[in-house]
Amino acid sequence: MRRNPVISTEQHHRPHHAAPRRFRAWLAVLTLGSMVMIGCTPSGNGPNGQTSMPAGSGQPTIQSSPLVTSAPVETLQSTALSPVYWLGTNADTVFLYREFREAEDLGDPITSAVSALTKLQPLDPDYFNPWQPASKVGASITNGSVITLDISSDAFKSDVDAGIAERAVQQLVYTATAAAANAGLSTAENPLDVVILVDGHSGYKAFGHVELGEPMSRDAKLSAPIWVIDPQHGAATEGRVEVYGRGVAFESQLSWRISRLESAEDTGEGNIVEEGTVQVDSAAGETGEFRFSQDLDPGTYRVTVFHQDMSGRTEEPQNADSKVFTVR
């Protein structure tokens, strides 16, 4: 993946643990199937209204991609961290990638995750975020099948083209459905649609391009063909690194390499210390999970997972995602 520096003033956040009693009360409201707006909470003005597009590169060229054929909803994991999706440039297009982040507890997991999406910046400098901080975010679930988001219009103030606007709206869809699944409010067999309102109204054109108000689902072609989930960018580990992620299987495997860097700020290639292949637990052409681990000496490293061009036309890694981490 190309390096895309992100203008970011907010990279580290204090832990904010979930409030189980409030969450159980919110869950009880949702199971009634009533249309109750939750968490319409002021969320602050954010980092001085800054834009979050990649610095110095203008707007990425957008092309559709046939790589991803499915975008499975997350499974139940934790209510302590919020799943948040970002955008990342890969070759000639832009895909969605996820991080788990510490987010302000606004009373329910969907509101908390969507509010964090508008306020935070990615940890990984390969990703970027076109959203501005929303002063209000609300969420509700109707009949166990539709998430309704209500977002203030100040979140849409960035100047982006139609391709980025489409992907930014899908950031909301992916993040809201991930937060619901992560909290046990939906399952892979019962994915939720998302309706987006702006200041309580339908028909708003997001960033001047995408009309909102109708139910939307995940657009599978926008999900990243490969992304490294663990370790997250900037993580520290003791001796052994456990690598976990998702990817589209070509020949049922992906390639990987681990390079040693001079420092966490080193953007060079580094020195390759380990490399290999890893199986993906899905049929060729389908999205699945991969895992591998390595024992490493103390230092700073970059792990990169990628497809190899099976045609032999190039030896350059394809659809790569990478994370920099430290071994203590």
Secondary structure as the mmCIF struct_conf table of DSSP 4:
data_model
#
loop_
_struct_conf.conf_type_id
_struct_conf.id
_struct_conf.beg_label_comp_id
_struct_conf.beg_label_asym_id
_struct_conf.beg_label_seq_id
_struct_conf.end_label_comp_id
_struct_conf.end_label_asym_id
_struct_conf.end_label_seq_id
STRN STRN1 VAL A 6 VAL A 6
BEND BEND1 THR A 9 THR A 9
HELX_RH_AL_P HELX_RH_AL_P1 PRO A 20 THR A 31
TURN_TY1_P TURN_TY1_P1 LEU A 32 GLY A 33
STRN STRN2 ILE A 38 PRO A 42
TURN_TY1_P TURN_TY1_P2 GLY A 46 GLY A 49
BEND BEND2 MET A 53 MET A 53
STRN STRN3 PRO A 54 PRO A 54
TURN_TY1_P TURN_TY1_P3 ALA A 55 GLY A 56
BEND BEND3 SER A 57 SER A 57
BEND BEND4 GLN A 59 GLN A 59
HELX_LH_PP_P HELX_LH_PP_P1 PRO A 60 THR A 61
BEND BEND5 LEU A 67 LEU A 67
HELX_LH_PP_P HELX_LH_PP_P2 PRO A 72 LEU A 76
BEND BEND6 THR A 79 LEU A 81
STRN STRN4 SER A 82 ASN A 90
TURN_TY1_P TURN_TY1_P4 ALA A 91 ASP A 92
STRN STRN5 THR A 93 ARG A 101
BEND BEND7 GLY A 107 ASP A 108
HELX_RH_AL_P HELX_RH_AL_P2 PRO A 109 LYS A 119
BEND BEND8 LEU A 123 ASP A 124
TURN_TY1_P TURN_TY1_P5 PRO A 125 ASP A 126
STRN STRN6 TYR A 127 PHE A 128
HELX_LH_PP_P HELX_LH_PP_P3 TRP A 131 ALA A 134
BEND BEND9 SER A 135 SER A 135
STRN STRN7 LYS A 136 THR A 142
TURN_TY1_P TURN_TY1_P6 ASN A 143 SER A 145
STRN STRN8 VAL A 146 ILE A 151
HELX_RH_3T_P HELX_RH_3T_P1 SER A 153 PHE A 156
BEND BEND10 SER A 158 SER A 158
HELX_RH_AL_P HELX_RH_AL_P3 ALA A 162 ASN A 182
TURN_TY1_P TURN_TY1_P7 ALA A 183 GLY A 184
BEND BEND11 LEU A 185 LEU A 185
STRN STRN9 THR A 187 THR A 187
TURN_TY1_P TURN_TY1_P8 ALA A 188 GLU A 189
STRN STRN10 ASN A 190 ASN A 190
HELX_LH_PP_P HELX_LH_PP_P4 PRO A 191 LEU A 192
STRN STRN11 ASP A 193 VAL A 198
TURN_TY1_P TURN_TY1_P9 ASP A 199 GLY A 200
STRN STRN12 HIS A 201 HIS A 201
BEND BEND12 SER A 202 SER A 202
STRN STRN13 LYS A 205 ALA A 206
TURN_TY1_P TURN_TY1_P10 PHE A 207 HIS A 209
STRN STRN14 VAL A 210 GLU A 211
BEND BEND13 GLY A 213 GLU A 214
STRN STRN15 MET A 216 MET A 216
HELX_RH_3T_P HELX_RH_3T_P2 ALA A 220 LEU A 222
STRN STRN16 SER A 223 SER A 223
BEND BEND14 PRO A 225 PRO A 225
STRN STRN17 ILE A 226 ASP A 230
BEND BEND15 PRO A 231 PRO A 231
HELX_LH_PP_P HELX_LH_PP_P5 GLN A 232 GLN A 232
TURN_TY1_P TURN_TY1_P11 HIS A 233 GLY A 234
STRN STRN18 ALA A 236 THR A 237
BEND BEND16 GLU A 238 GLY A 239
STRN STRN19 ARG A 240 VAL A 248
STRN STRN20 PHE A 250 PHE A 250
TURN_TY1_P TURN_TY1_P12 GLU A 251 SER A 252
STRN STRN21 GLN A 253 LEU A 261
BEND BEND17 GLU A 262 SER A 263
TURN_TY1_P TURN_TY1_P13 ALA A 264 GLU A 265
BEND BEND18 GLY A 268 GLY A 268
STRN STRN22 ASN A 271 GLN A 279
BEND BEND19 ASP A 281 SER A 282
TURN_TY1_P TURN_TY1_P14 ALA A 284 GLY A 285
BEND BEND20 GLU A 286 GLU A 286
STRN STRN23 THR A 287 ASP A 295
BEND BEND21 PRO A 298 PRO A 298
STRN STRN24 GLY A 299 HIS A 307
TURN_TY1_P TURN_TY1_P15 MET A 310 SER A 311
BEND BEND22 GLY A 312 ARG A 313
BEND BEND23 GLU A 316 GLU A 316
STRN STRN25 GLN A 318 VAL A 327
#
